[in-house]
């Protein structure tokens, strides 16, 4: 999958290391240290496909690119806000609006058909459709 390679190159370009190791509480995670450097962890045993890996990596890179990190120790920080920003970045990177519109114009209008045609997981397609319909 070309997009996955592009994401890893982007992580390398911005010196964001991506580590593969077991994660008990989640499938992927990104953190920013006290100096503003990001790191990403992905559990390879929880990846279902290269497309799934691309979505997870894009989402975590979205946190790093937008600085959308939340502090679980403060009630004033809204996790949903940071997740929305990271997902927005991931959607724009993996499935630009014009690419989605072209696929739909070509007759792929159902989420499952778009997923097959575009090579992305159906839940991600549904998220992208909701994002762009706003």
Buried (B, 14 or more C-beta within 10 A) or exposed (E): EEBBEBBBEBBEEEEBEBEBEEBEEEBBBBEBEEEEEBBBBBBEEBBEEBBBBBBBBBBBBBBBBBEBBBEEEEEEEEEEEBBBBBBBBBBBBBBEEEEBEEBBEEEBEEBEBBBEBBBBBBEBBBBBBEBBEE
